[in-house]
Amino acid sequence: MNRKNLLKLLFAGQVLFSFSVNAQVKMSGNPIVKDKFTADPAALVDNGTVYIYAGHDEAPTREQRYVMNEWLCYSSTDMVNWKEHPSPLNTKNFTWAKGDAWASQVIKKGNKYYWYVAVEHGTIHGKAIGVAVSDSPTGPFTDARGSAIITNDMTRDTKISWDDIDPSVFIDDDGQAYLFWGNTFCYYAKLKDNMTELDGPIMKVNLPTKFTEAPWVHKRKNWYYLSYSIEFPEKTVYAMSKSINGPWEFKGTINEIAGNCNTNHHAIIDFKGKSYFVYHNGALVPDAGSFHRSVCIDDLKYNSDGTIKRIVMTSEGVKAVK
């Protein structure tokens, strides 16, 4: 099959490999999913399993815009063999939204799984953030509020309509949960124990560089790490702090511009004694472009002082872990 025909098959939504949802498939190398376009990955480690949640890029071949209506879920116990689960969440699950399954993140608190998503609001102009809930990491998920937790009229630092996107939640050692999000400005706020309401004012993160989007917070050895995308085409950089409230000290670039893709969205996890960088690029099909992205995983390593080494993006991907 030549490249042109391969591209047509993917854009038409036809499956290129003979496996079904819930089948266990070894998808060696990057991208890790090869039968459809996946974007904006987030990752959750739960009970010896890694779950990756991604948006589904569905734009037709000549359509140069994001067409995204659902989120996808994959799981693995060794980082190489991935199982696809039925789509656990769709924009239609939010009756107050009118589309756009943009970046999201799932996090566990207690015995519940909370899925924070960016969508287009149906009545309030601009992007908004909703939250769904489930008893299982693979769903099904349902709207936890019946309304958005963040709407565009709640943040007025910029006139753009897409500054309330890319939600990411971090739960600190004391159990306090924080919601981070934004475009152009990075916002954050405490969440109540129910994980569906803000617990205090919306605050801006004072970063040492310009901020584009895609914040991700993790903690290691008493250091807080805030990684995010800058510039356009985007690269991923990070800052470190001894407090979740800052001050944040800029440390440098983690991931360079991804091939054939303007955006750079990521997650950072630890699993079975190793650290991983989950991201997307445009490498699945030649000339796929920024509206047809694919999830990849590569190793993440730290220096002795806690700083992060630059990611080496590979086509081979990561090795299986036991």
Contacts in CASP RR format, 6 or more apart in sequence:
PFRMAT RR
TARGET T0000
AUTHOR 0000-0000-0000
METHOD contacts of the structure
MODEL  1
MNRKNLLKLLFAGQVLFSFSVNAQVKMSGNPIVKDKFTADPAALVDNGTV
YIYAGHDEAPTREQRYVMNEWLCYSSTDMVNWKEHPSPLNTKNFTWAKGD
AWASQVIKKGNKYYWYVAVEHGTIHGKAIGVAVSDSPTGPFTDARGSAII
TNDMTRDTKISWDDIDPSVFIDDDGQAYLFWGNTFCYYAKLKDNMTELDG
PIMKVNLPTKFTEAPWVHKRKNWYYLSYSIEFPEKTVYAMSKSINGPWEF
KGTINEIAGNCNTNHHAIIDFKGKSYFVYHNGALVPDAGSFHRSVCIDDL
KYNSDGTIKRIVMTSEGVKAVK
1 9 0 8 1.000
3 285 0 8 1.000
3 286 0 8 1.000
3 287 0 8 1.000
6 16 0 8 1.000
6 285 0 8 1.000
7 61 0 8 1.000
7 285 0 8 1.000
7 286 0 8 1.000
7 287 0 8 1.000
7 288 0 8 1.000
8 61 0 8 1.000
9 16 0 8 1.000
10 16 0 8 1.000
10 36 0 8 1.000
10 37 0 8 1.000
10 284 0 8 1.000
10 285 0 8 1.000
10 288 0 8 1.000
10 292 0 8 1.000
11 59 0 8 1.000
11 60 0 8 1.000
11 61 0 8 1.000
11 292 0 8 1.000
13 36 0 8 1.000
13 58 0 8 1.000
15 35 0 8 1.000
15 36 0 8 1.000
16 34 0 8 1.000
16 35 0 8 1.000
17 25 0 8 1.000
17 34 0 8 1.000
17 35 0 8 1.000
19 25 0 8 1.000
19 35 0 8 1.000
19 84 0 8 1.000
21 84 0 8 1.000
21 85 0 8 1.000
21 86 0 8 1.000
22 83 0 8 1.000
22 84 0 8 1.000
22 85 0 8 1.000
22 86 0 8 1.000
23 83 0 8 1.000
23 84 0 8 1.000
24 81 0 8 1.000
24 82 0 8 1.000
24 83 0 8 1.000
25 81 0 8 1.000
25 82 0 8 1.000
25 83 0 8 1.000
25 84 0 8 1.000
26 80 0 8 1.000
26 81 0 8 1.000
27 33 0 8 1.000
27 34 0 8 1.000
27 80 0 8 1.000
27 81 0 8 1.000
27 82 0 8 1.000
28 80 0 8 1.000
28 317 0 8 1.000
29 314 0 8 1.000
29 315 0 8 1.000
29 316 0 8 1.000
29 317 0 8 1.000
30 281 0 8 1.000
30 283 0 8 1.000
30 294 0 8 1.000
30 296 0 8 1.000
30 297 0 8 1.000
30 298 0 8 1.000
30 313 0 8 1.000
30 314 0 8 1.000
30 315 0 8 1.000
30 316 0 8 1.000
30 317 0 8 1.000
31 38 0 8 1.000
31 280 0 8 1.000
31 281 0 8 1.000
31 282 0 8 1.000
31 283 0 8 1.000
31 284 0 8 1.000
31 294 0 8 1.000
31 295 0 8 1.000
31 296 0 8 1.000
32 52 0 8 1.000
32 74 0 8 1.000
32 82 0 8 1.000
32 295 0 8 1.000
32 296 0 8 1.000
32 297 0 8 1.000
32 317 0 8 1.000
33 54 0 8 1.000
33 72 0 8 1.000
33 74 0 8 1.000
33 82 0 8 1.000
33 84 0 8 1.000
33 294 0 8 1.000
33 295 0 8 1.000
34 284 0 8 1.000
34 294 0 8 1.000
36 56 0 8 1.000
36 72 0 8 1.000
37 56 0 8 1.000
37 57 0 8 1.000
37 58 0 8 1.000
37 284 0 8 1.000
37 288 0 8 1.000
37 292 0 8 1.000
37 293 0 8 1.000
37 294 0 8 1.000
38 54 0 8 1.000
38 55 0 8 1.000
38 56 0 8 1.000
38 57 0 8 1.000
38 72 0 8 1.000
38 280 0 8 1.000
38 293 0 8 1.000
38 294 0 8 1.000
38 295 0 8 1.000
39 54 0 8 1.000
39 55 0 8 1.000
39 56 0 8 1.000
39 57 0 8 1.000
39 68 0 8 1.000
39 263 0 8 1.000
39 265 0 8 1.000
39 280 0 8 1.000
39 293 0 8 1.000
39 294 0 8 1.000
39 295 0 8 1.000
40 54 0 8 1.000
40 55 0 8 1.000
40 102 0 8 1.000
40 103 0 8 1.000
40 104 0 8 1.000
40 166 0 8 1.000
40 214 0 8 1.000
40 263 0 8 1.000
40 265 0 8 1.000
40 280 0 8 1.000
40 293 0 8 1.000
41 52 0 8 1.000
41 53 0 8 1.000
41 54 0 8 1.000
41 265 0 8 1.000
41 266 0 8 1.000
41 267 0 8 1.000
41 278 0 8 1.000
41 279 0 8 1.000
41 280 0 8 1.000
41 295 0 8 1.000
42 52 0 8 1.000
42 53 0 8 1.000
42 54 0 8 1.000
42 103 0 8 1.000
42 104 0 8 1.000
42 105 0 8 1.000
42 106 0 8 1.000
42 168 0 8 1.000
42 267 0 8 1.000
42 278 0 8 1.000
43 50 0 8 1.000
43 51 0 8 1.000
43 52 0 8 1.000
43 53 0 8 1.000
43 267 0 8 1.000
43 269 0 8 1.000
43 276 0 8 1.000
43 278 0 8 1.000
44 50 0 8 1.000
44 51 0 8 1.000
44 53 0 8 1.000
44 106 0 8 1.000
44 107 0 8 1.000
44 108 0 8 1.000
44 113 0 8 1.000
44 137 0 8 1.000
44 269 0 8 1.000
45 51 0 8 1.000
45 269 0 8 1.000
45 270 0 8 1.000
45 271 0 8 1.000
46 108 0 8 1.000
46 137 0 8 1.000
48 77 0 8 1.000
48 271 0 8 1.000
48 272 0 8 1.000
49 75 0 8 1.000
49 76 0 8 1.000
49 77 0 8 1.000
49 137 0 8 1.000
50 75 0 8 1.000
50 76 0 8 1.000
50 77 0 8 1.000
50 79 0 8 1.000
50 269 0 8 1.000
50 271 0 8 1.000
51 73 0 8 1.000
51 74 0 8 1.000
51 75 0 8 1.000
51 106 0 8 1.000
51 137 0 8 1.000
51 138 0 8 1.000
52 73 0 8 1.000
52 74 0 8 1.000
52 75 0 8 1.000
52 76 0 8 1.000
52 82 0 8 1.000
52 267 0 8 1.000
52 278 0 8 1.000
52 295 0 8 1.000
53 71 0 8 1.000
53 72 0 8 1.000
53 73 0 8 1.000
53 104 0 8 1.000
53 105 0 8 1.000
53 106 0 8 1.000
53 115 0 8 1.000
54 71 0 8 1.000
54 72 0 8 1.000
54 74 0 8 1.000
54 280 0 8 1.000
54 295 0 8 1.000
55 68 0 8 1.000
55 70 0 8 1.000
55 71 0 8 1.000
55 72 0 8 1.000
55 101 0 8 1.000
55 102 0 8 1.000
55 103 0 8 1.000
55 104 0 8 1.000
56 68 0 8 1.000
56 69 0 8 1.000
56 70 0 8 1.000
56 71 0 8 1.000
56 72 0 8 1.000
56 87 0 8 1.000
56 101 0 8 1.000
57 66 0 8 1.000
57 67 0 8 1.000
57 68 0 8 1.000
57 291 0 8 1.000
57 292 0 8 1.000
57 293 0 8 1.000
58 67 0 8 1.000
58 68 0 8 1.000
58 69 0 8 1.000
59 65 0 8 1.000
59 66 0 8 1.000
59 67 0 8 1.000
59 291 0 8 1.000
59 292 0 8 1.000
60 67 0 8 1.000
63 291 0 8 1.000
64 291 0 8 1.000
65 291 0 8 1.000
66 100 0 8 1.000
66 102 0 8 1.000
66 291 0 8 1.000
67 291 0 8 1.000
68 100 0 8 1.000
68 101 0 8 1.000
68 102 0 8 1.000
69 90 0 8 1.000
69 91 0 8 1.000
69 92 0 8 1.000
69 99 0 8 1.000
69 101 0 8 1.000
70 87 0 8 1.000
70 89 0 8 1.000
70 90 0 8 1.000
70 91 0 8 1.000
70 101 0 8 1.000
71 87 0 8 1.000
71 88 0 8 1.000
71 89 0 8 1.000
71 90 0 8 1.000
71 101 0 8 1.000
71 104 0 8 1.000
71 115 0 8 1.000
71 117 0 8 1.000
72 84 0 8 1.000
72 87 0 8 1.000
73 84 0 8 1.000
73 85 0 8 1.000
73 87 0 8 1.000
73 88 0 8 1.000
73 137 0 8 1.000
73 138 0 8 1.000
73 139 0 8 1.000
74 82 0 8 1.000
74 83 0 8 1.000
74 84 0 8 1.000
74 85 0 8 1.000
75 82 0 8 1.000
75 83 0 8 1.000
75 85 0 8 1.000
75 137 0 8 1.000
75 138 0 8 1.000
76 82 0 8 1.000
76 83 0 8 1.000
78 320 0 8 1.000
78 321 0 8 1.000
78 322 0 8 1.000
79 271 0 8 1.000
79 276 0 8 1.000
79 297 0 8 1.000
79 318 0 8 1.000
79 319 0 8 1.000
79 320 0 8 1.000
79 321 0 8 1.000
80 318 0 8 1.000
80 319 0 8 1.000
80 320 0 8 1.000
81 320 0 8 1.000
85 138 0 8 1.000
85 139 0 8 1.000
86 138 0 8 1.000
88 115 0 8 1.000
88 134 0 8 1.000
88 138 0 8 1.000
88 139 0 8 1.000
88 140 0 8 1.000
88 141 0 8 1.000
89 101 0 8 1.000
89 115 0 8 1.000
89 117 0 8 1.000
89 132 0 8 1.000
89 139 0 8 1.000
89 140 0 8 1.000
89 141 0 8 1.000
90 101 0 8 1.000
91 97 0 8 1.000
91 98 0 8 1.000
91 99 0 8 1.000
91 100 0 8 1.000
91 101 0 8 1.000
91 119 0 8 1.000
93 132 0 8 1.000
93 141 0 8 1.000
93 142 0 8 1.000
93 143 0 8 1.000
94 117 0 8 1.000
94 119 0 8 1.000
94 130 0 8 1.000
94 132 0 8 1.000
94 143 0 8 1.000
94 146 0 8 1.000
95 143 0 8 1.000
95 146 0 8 1.000
96 121 0 8 1.000
96 122 0 8 1.000
96 123 0 8 1.000
96 146 0 8 1.000
96 147 0 8 1.000
96 148 0 8 1.000
97 119 0 8 1.000
97 120 0 8 1.000
97 121 0 8 1.000
97 122 0 8 1.000
97 128 0 8 1.000
97 130 0 8 1.000
97 148 0 8 1.000
98 119 0 8 1.000
98 120 0 8 1.000
98 121 0 8 1.000
98 122 0 8 1.000
99 119 0 8 1.000
99 120 0 8 1.000
100 118 0 8 1.000
100 119 0 8 1.000
100 120 0 8 1.000
100 127 0 8 1.000
101 117 0 8 1.000
101 119 0 8 1.000
102 117 0 8 1.000
102 118 0 8 1.000
102 119 0 8 1.000
102 127 0 8 1.000
102 165 0 8 1.000
102 166 0 8 1.000
103 117 0 8 1.000
103 118 0 8 1.000
103 165 0 8 1.000
103 166 0 8 1.000
103 167 0 8 1.000
103 214 0 8 1.000
103 265 0 8 1.000
104 115 0 8 1.000
104 116 0 8 1.000
104 117 0 8 1.000
104 118 0 8 1.000
104 167 0 8 1.000
105 115 0 8 1.000
105 116 0 8 1.000
105 167 0 8 1.000
105 168 0 8 1.000
105 169 0 8 1.000
105 267 0 8 1.000
106 113 0 8 1.000
106 114 0 8 1.000
106 115 0 8 1.000
106 116 0 8 1.000
106 137 0 8 1.000
107 113 0 8 1.000
107 114 0 8 1.000
107 116 0 8 1.000
107 169 0 8 1.000
107 171 0 8 1.000
107 177 0 8 1.000
108 114 0 8 1.000
108 137 0 8 1.000
109 171 0 8 1.000
109 177 0 8 1.000
109 195 0 8 1.000
111 135 0 8 1.000
112 133 0 8 1.000
112 134 0 8 1.000
112 135 0 8 1.000
112 195 0 8 1.000
113 133 0 8 1.000
113 134 0 8 1.000
113 135 0 8 1.000
113 136 0 8 1.000
113 137 0 8 1.000
113 139 0 8 1.000
113 141 0 8 1.000
114 131 0 8 1.000
114 132 0 8 1.000
114 133 0 8 1.000
114 144 0 8 1.000
114 169 0 8 1.000
114 195 0 8 1.000
114 196 0 8 1.000
115 131 0 8 1.000
115 132 0 8 1.000
115 133 0 8 1.000
115 134 0 8 1.000
115 141 0 8 1.000
116 129 0 8 1.000
116 130 0 8 1.000
116 131 0 8 1.000
116 149 0 8 1.000
116 167 0 8 1.000
116 168 0 8 1.000
116 169 0 8 1.000
116 179 0 8 1.000
117 129 0 8 1.000
117 130 0 8 1.000
117 131 0 8 1.000
117 132 0 8 1.000
117 167 0 8 1.000
118 127 0 8 1.000
118 128 0 8 1.000
118 129 0 8 1.000
118 130 0 8 1.000
118 164 0 8 1.000
118 165 0 8 1.000
118 166 0 8 1.000
118 167 0 8 1.000
118 181 0 8 1.000
119 127 0 8 1.000
119 128 0 8 1.000
119 129 0 8 1.000
119 130 0 8 1.000
120 126 0 8 1.000
120 127 0 8 1.000
120 128 0 8 1.000
121 127 0 8 1.000
121 128 0 8 1.000
121 148 0 8 1.000
121 151 0 8 1.000
121 152 0 8 1.000
124 148 0 8 1.000
124 151 0 8 1.000
124 152 0 8 1.000
124 153 0 8 1.000
125 152 0 8 1.000
125 153 0 8 1.000
125 161 0 8 1.000
126 151 0 8 1.000
126 152 0 8 1.000
126 161 0 8 1.000
126 162 0 8 1.000
126 164 0 8 1.000
127 152 0 8 1.000
127 161 0 8 1.000
127 162 0 8 1.000
127 163 0 8 1.000
127 164 0 8 1.000
127 165 0 8 1.000
128 148 0 8 1.000
128 150 0 8 1.000
128 151 0 8 1.000
128 152 0 8 1.000
128 164 0 8 1.000
129 148 0 8 1.000
129 149 0 8 1.000
129 150 0 8 1.000
129 164 0 8 1.000
129 165 0 8 1.000
129 167 0 8 1.000
129 179 0 8 1.000
129 181 0 8 1.000
130 143 0 8 1.000
130 145 0 8 1.000
130 148 0 8 1.000
130 149 0 8 1.000
130 150 0 8 1.000
130 167 0 8 1.000
131 143 0 8 1.000
131 144 0 8 1.000
131 145 0 8 1.000
131 149 0 8 1.000
131 195 0 8 1.000
131 196 0 8 1.000
132 141 0 8 1.000
132 142 0 8 1.000
132 143 0 8 1.000
132 144 0 8 1.000
133 141 0 8 1.000
133 142 0 8 1.000
133 144 0 8 1.000
133 195 0 8 1.000
133 196 0 8 1.000
134 140 0 8 1.000
134 141 0 8 1.000
134 142 0 8 1.000
144 195 0 8 1.000
144 196 0 8 1.000
145 196 0 8 1.000
149 179 0 8 1.000
149 196 0 8 1.000
149 197 0 8 1.000
149 198 0 8 1.000
150 164 0 8 1.000
150 167 0 8 1.000
150 179 0 8 1.000
150 181 0 8 1.000
150 202 0 8 1.000
151 164 0 8 1.000
152 161 0 8 1.000
152 163 0 8 1.000
152 164 0 8 1.000
154 164 0 8 1.000
154 202 0 8 1.000
155 163 0 8 1.000
155 164 0 8 1.000
155 182 0 8 1.000
155 185 0 8 1.000
155 187 0 8 1.000
155 202 0 8 1.000
157 163 0 8 1.000
157 184 0 8 1.000
157 185 0 8 1.000
157 204 0 8 1.000
158 184 0 8 1.000
158 185 0 8 1.000
160 183 0 8 1.000
160 184 0 8 1.000
162 183 0 8 1.000
163 182 0 8 1.000
163 183 0 8 1.000
163 184 0 8 1.000
163 185 0 8 1.000
164 181 0 8 1.000
164 182 0 8 1.000
164 183 0 8 1.000
164 187 0 8 1.000
165 181 0 8 1.000
165 182 0 8 1.000
165 183 0 8 1.000
165 213 0 8 1.000
166 181 0 8 1.000
166 182 0 8 1.000
166 183 0 8 1.000
166 213 0 8 1.000
166 214 0 8 1.000
166 215 0 8 1.000
166 265 0 8 1.000
167 179 0 8 1.000
167 180 0 8 1.000
167 181 0 8 1.000
168 179 0 8 1.000
168 180 0 8 1.000
168 181 0 8 1.000
168 215 0 8 1.000
168 216 0 8 1.000
168 217 0 8 1.000
169 177 0 8 1.000
169 178 0 8 1.000
169 179 0 8 1.000
169 180 0 8 1.000
169 191 0 8 1.000
169 195 0 8 1.000
170 177 0 8 1.000
170 178 0 8 1.000
170 180 0 8 1.000
170 217 0 8 1.000
170 218 0 8 1.000
170 219 0 8 1.000
170 244 0 8 1.000
171 177 0 8 1.000
171 178 0 8 1.000
172 178 0 8 1.000
172 219 0 8 1.000
172 244 0 8 1.000
173 219 0 8 1.000
176 190 0 8 1.000
177 190 0 8 1.000
177 191 0 8 1.000
177 195 0 8 1.000
178 188 0 8 1.000
178 189 0 8 1.000
178 190 0 8 1.000
178 191 0 8 1.000
178 217 0 8 1.000
178 244 0 8 1.000
179 188 0 8 1.000
179 189 0 8 1.000
179 190 0 8 1.000
179 191 0 8 1.000
179 198 0 8 1.000
180 186 0 8 1.000
180 187 0 8 1.000
180 188 0 8 1.000
180 205 0 8 1.000
180 215 0 8 1.000
180 216 0 8 1.000
180 217 0 8 1.000
180 226 0 8 1.000
181 187 0 8 1.000
181 188 0 8 1.000
181 215 0 8 1.000
182 211 0 8 1.000
182 213 0 8 1.000
182 215 0 8 1.000
183 212 0 8 1.000
183 213 0 8 1.000
184 211 0 8 1.000
184 212 0 8 1.000
184 213 0 8 1.000
185 204 0 8 1.000
185 211 0 8 1.000
186 204 0 8 1.000
186 205 0 8 1.000
186 207 0 8 1.000
186 211 0 8 1.000
186 215 0 8 1.000
186 226 0 8 1.000
186 228 0 8 1.000
187 202 0 8 1.000
187 203 0 8 1.000
187 204 0 8 1.000
187 205 0 8 1.000
188 202 0 8 1.000
188 203 0 8 1.000
188 204 0 8 1.000
188 205 0 8 1.000
189 198 0 8 1.000
189 199 0 8 1.000
189 200 0 8 1.000
189 201 0 8 1.000
189 202 0 8 1.000
189 203 0 8 1.000
190 198 0 8 1.000
190 199 0 8 1.000
190 200 0 8 1.000
191 197 0 8 1.000
191 198 0 8 1.000
191 199 0 8 1.000
192 198 0 8 1.000
192 199 0 8 1.000
205 211 0 8 1.000
205 215 0 8 1.000
205 226 0 8 1.000
205 246 0 8 1.000
205 248 0 8 1.000
206 246 0 8 1.000
206 247 0 8 1.000
206 248 0 8 1.000
207 226 0 8 1.000
207 228 0 8 1.000
207 239 0 8 1.000
207 248 0 8 1.000
207 250 0 8 1.000
208 239 0 8 1.000
208 248 0 8 1.000
208 249 0 8 1.000
208 250 0 8 1.000
209 230 0 8 1.000
209 237 0 8 1.000
209 239 0 8 1.000
209 250 0 8 1.000
210 230 0 8 1.000
210 231 0 8 1.000
211 228 0 8 1.000
211 230 0 8 1.000
212 228 0 8 1.000
212 229 0 8 1.000
212 230 0 8 1.000
212 231 0 8 1.000
212 232 0 8 1.000
212 234 0 8 1.000
213 228 0 8 1.000
213 229 0 8 1.000
213 234 0 8 1.000
213 263 0 8 1.000
213 265 0 8 1.000
214 228 0 8 1.000
214 229 0 8 1.000
214 234 0 8 1.000
214 236 0 8 1.000
214 263 0 8 1.000
214 264 0 8 1.000
214 265 0 8 1.000
214 266 0 8 1.000
215 226 0 8 1.000
215 227 0 8 1.000
215 228 0 8 1.000
216 226 0 8 1.000
216 227 0 8 1.000
216 228 0 8 1.000
216 266 0 8 1.000
216 267 0 8 1.000
216 268 0 8 1.000
217 224 0 8 1.000
217 225 0 8 1.000
217 226 0 8 1.000
217 227 0 8 1.000
217 244 0 8 1.000
218 224 0 8 1.000
218 225 0 8 1.000
218 227 0 8 1.000
218 268 0 8 1.000
218 269 0 8 1.000
219 225 0 8 1.000
220 270 0 8 1.000
220 302 0 8 1.000
220 306 0 8 1.000
221 306 0 8 1.000
222 242 0 8 1.000
223 240 0 8 1.000
223 241 0 8 1.000
223 242 0 8 1.000
223 306 0 8 1.000
224 240 0 8 1.000
224 241 0 8 1.000
224 242 0 8 1.000
224 243 0 8 1.000
224 244 0 8 1.000
224 246 0 8 1.000
225 238 0 8 1.000
225 239 0 8 1.000
225 240 0 8 1.000
225 268 0 8 1.000
225 308 0 8 1.000
226 238 0 8 1.000
226 239 0 8 1.000
226 240 0 8 1.000
226 241 0 8 1.000
226 248 0 8 1.000
227 236 0 8 1.000
227 237 0 8 1.000
227 238 0 8 1.000
227 239 0 8 1.000
227 254 0 8 1.000
227 266 0 8 1.000
227 268 0 8 1.000
228 236 0 8 1.000
228 237 0 8 1.000
228 238 0 8 1.000
229 235 0 8 1.000
229 236 0 8 1.000
229 237 0 8 1.000
229 263 0 8 1.000
229 264 0 8 1.000
229 265 0 8 1.000
229 266 0 8 1.000
230 236 0 8 1.000
230 237 0 8 1.000
232 262 0 8 1.000
233 257 0 8 1.000
233 258 0 8 1.000
233 261 0 8 1.000
233 262 0 8 1.000
233 263 0 8 1.000
233 264 0 8 1.000
234 257 0 8 1.000
234 262 0 8 1.000
234 263 0 8 1.000
234 264 0 8 1.000
235 253 0 8 1.000
235 255 0 8 1.000
235 256 0 8 1.000
235 257 0 8 1.000
235 264 0 8 1.000
236 253 0 8 1.000
236 254 0 8 1.000
236 255 0 8 1.000
236 264 0 8 1.000
236 266 0 8 1.000
236 279 0 8 1.000
236 311 0 8 1.000
237 250 0 8 1.000
237 251 0 8 1.000
237 252 0 8 1.000
237 253 0 8 1.000
237 254 0 8 1.000
238 250 0 8 1.000
238 251 0 8 1.000
238 252 0 8 1.000
238 254 0 8 1.000
238 308 0 8 1.000
239 248 0 8 1.000
239 249 0 8 1.000
239 250 0 8 1.000
239 251 0 8 1.000
240 248 0 8 1.000
240 249 0 8 1.000
240 251 0 8 1.000
240 306 0 8 1.000
240 307 0 8 1.000
241 247 0 8 1.000
241 248 0 8 1.000
241 249 0 8 1.000
251 307 0 8 1.000
251 308 0 8 1.000
253 310 0 8 1.000
254 266 0 8 1.000
254 277 0 8 1.000
254 300 0 8 1.000
254 308 0 8 1.000
254 310 0 8 1.000
254 311 0 8 1.000
255 264 0 8 1.000
255 266 0 8 1.000
255 277 0 8 1.000
255 279 0 8 1.000
255 310 0 8 1.000
255 311 0 8 1.000
255 313 0 8 1.000
256 310 0 8 1.000
256 311 0 8 1.000
256 313 0 8 1.000
257 264 0 8 1.000
258 264 0 8 1.000
258 279 0 8 1.000
258 280 0 8 1.000
258 281 0 8 1.000
258 282 0 8 1.000
258 313 0 8 1.000
259 281 0 8 1.000
259 282 0 8 1.000
259 283 0 8 1.000
260 281 0 8 1.000
260 282 0 8 1.000
260 283 0 8 1.000
260 287 0 8 1.000
260 288 0 8 1.000
260 289 0 8 1.000
260 290 0 8 1.000
261 280 0 8 1.000
261 281 0 8 1.000
261 282 0 8 1.000
261 283 0 8 1.000
261 289 0 8 1.000
261 290 0 8 1.000
261 293 0 8 1.000
262 290 0 8 1.000
263 280 0 8 1.000
263 290 0 8 1.000
263 293 0 8 1.000
264 279 0 8 1.000
264 280 0 8 1.000
265 279 0 8 1.000
265 280 0 8 1.000
266 277 0 8 1.000
266 278 0 8 1.000
266 279 0 8 1.000
267 277 0 8 1.000
267 278 0 8 1.000
267 279 0 8 1.000
268 275 0 8 1.000
268 276 0 8 1.000
268 277 0 8 1.000
268 278 0 8 1.000
268 300 0 8 1.000
269 275 0 8 1.000
269 276 0 8 1.000
269 278 0 8 1.000
270 276 0 8 1.000
271 321 0 8 1.000
272 321 0 8 1.000
272 322 0 8 1.000
273 321 0 8 1.000
274 299 0 8 1.000
274 321 0 8 1.000
275 299 0 8 1.000
275 300 0 8 1.000
275 301 0 8 1.000
275 302 0 8 1.000
276 297 0 8 1.000
276 298 0 8 1.000
276 299 0 8 1.000
276 300 0 8 1.000
276 318 0 8 1.000
277 297 0 8 1.000
277 298 0 8 1.000
277 299 0 8 1.000
277 300 0 8 1.000
277 311 0 8 1.000
278 295 0 8 1.000
278 296 0 8 1.000
278 297 0 8 1.000
279 295 0 8 1.000
279 296 0 8 1.000
279 297 0 8 1.000
279 298 0 8 1.000
279 311 0 8 1.000
279 313 0 8 1.000
280 293 0 8 1.000
280 294 0 8 1.000
280 295 0 8 1.000
280 296 0 8 1.000
281 293 0 8 1.000
281 294 0 8 1.000
281 296 0 8 1.000
281 313 0 8 1.000
282 288 0 8 1.000
282 289 0 8 1.000
282 290 0 8 1.000
282 292 0 8 1.000
282 293 0 8 1.000
282 294 0 8 1.000
283 294 0 8 1.000
283 296 0 8 1.000
283 315 0 8 1.000
284 292 0 8 1.000
284 294 0 8 1.000
285 292 0 8 1.000
288 294 0 8 1.000
296 313 0 8 1.000
296 317 0 8 1.000
297 317 0 8 1.000
297 318 0 8 1.000
298 311 0 8 1.000
298 312 0 8 1.000
298 313 0 8 1.000
298 314 0 8 1.000
298 317 0 8 1.000
298 318 0 8 1.000
299 311 0 8 1.000
299 312 0 8 1.000
299 318 0 8 1.000
300 308 0 8 1.000
300 309 0 8 1.000
300 311 0 8 1.000
301 308 0 8 1.000
301 309 0 8 1.000
302 308 0 8 1.000
302 309 0 8 1.000
303 309 0 8 1.000
END
